[in-house]
């Protein structure tokens, strides 16, 4: 009996990593929600009270700063798209043999970007955004899980 090698290899990442793709997808949904709220705050004209704890913790200061856009695109919008890509990779495309590599590369790129933005919060703006710190935790968790998925497919 002959087996199509491409279909066998396409299902390997999903079969070996099924328990990991679900939490990655759940974290991606959480990331989309966090980024969507941040995007709404980016464009809002009114102040938000839920994130205005003190001068050191104020999402509005961060989400409306000069650092809240990257080449004219709101950083939170980039987050929505990035997390949506992660969600698609962990659900729709999870059976493709290339997903572990792309998922890890994307998660690491998102993590580096989030770490840069966290540096800006702490050392340039001198204020923290709870939404941003939650997103940092989310992308860090996704990156760790993506590294495990990648290692398990080798």
N, C-alpha and C positions, 0 to 999 in steps of 0.2 A: 504494500500500500504506500502510495506516495503522498507526501504532505507538502502543501504550499509553504515554503520557508518564510515568506513575507507575512502570511497570516499567523504563523506560529510565533514569530518574533514580535509581531504587533501586539499580541495579547499578553506577553510576558510581563511588561511593566505593570499592567493593571492587575494581573493575577498575583504577583509577588507583593504588591504594595497596596492592595485593596484597603487594608485597615488604616493606611496613612492618607489616602486621597480624600476620605470623608472629612477628617479634621482640617485638612488643607482647604477644602471647599468651604467648610463652616467658617474658618478664619477669614477667608476671602470675602464672604458675605458680610462678616463683621467689619472688615476693612472698607468695603463699599459703603456701608452705613456711616462709619466714622468720617470717611472722606466726603460723603454727601452732605453731612451736617456741617463740616468745615467749609465746604463750597458755598453752602447757604449763608454761613456766617461771613464769608469773604465778600459777598454781594449785599448783605443786609445793611440797612441804614441805622437800625436801632441796636442798642447794646443788648448783649445776652447776660442774664443774671446767673444762669447755671454754671458758667465757667469763669465768672468774675469773682474770684475769692479774695484776692488782694493784688497789689501791684505785681507781686512775683508770680501770680497765677491768673492770667487773663488771656483767654483765647482770642478775643477781639483784637487785642494789640498785635498778636502774632498773625492772625488771619487777614489783617488789613495792612500789614507792614509792607515795606518795599520788597521784602524777601518772600512775600506770599505768591508771587508770580515768577515764572521761569520762562524767559523769552516771550512774555506777554500772555502766557497760559497760566491760569491759577494752579498752584501746586496741588490743591485739593482735587481739581479736575484730573490732573495727572494721576493722582491716587485712585480715583474712581475707575479710570481706564486700566491702570495697572492691576488693581485687584480683580477687575472683570476678566482680564486676560488669565490671571492665576486661576480664577474660578472655571473658566473654559478649559484650561489645561488639566485641571483636576477632575473634571466631569466629562465633558464632551470628547476631549482628545486623549484621555488617560491611557488608552490602549495603544497609542502610537509609540514606537520604539524610541523616538527622539524626545518624548515628553520629559523624562527625568533630567536630561541635560538642559533643555530650554527652561524648565521650571526652576532649576537651581540657578541658572544664569540670571533669569528675571528676578528671582527672589533676592539674590545677592546685589543686583543693581538697585533694587528698591531699598534694600537695607543700607547700602552706602549712601544713597540719596537721603534717606531718613536720618542717618547719623549726622550728615552734614547739616540738615535742617535743625536737628537737636542742638548741635554746636552753636548755630546762629541764635537759637532761642536763649541758650544759657549764657553765651559770652558776647553776643552783639546786642540783642534786644533786652537781655537781663530780665526776662519774664518767660514763664512756661505756659504751654497750652496743654490742658488735660486731654483734649481730643488728639493732639499730635503725639503726646507720650503714649496714649493708648494705641495709636496707629504704629508707633515704633515697636511696641510690644507685639503687636499683631504680625508685622512683617518679620520681626526677629523669629517668632515662632514658626512662621511659614518657611523661612530660610533654613531653620534647623530641621524641620520635617522634610523639606526638599533635599537636603544633604543626605538624610537617611534613605530616602527614596532612591537617590542617585547611587549611593553606596550599595544598596541591595540589588541593583540591576546590573552590577558589574560582575 
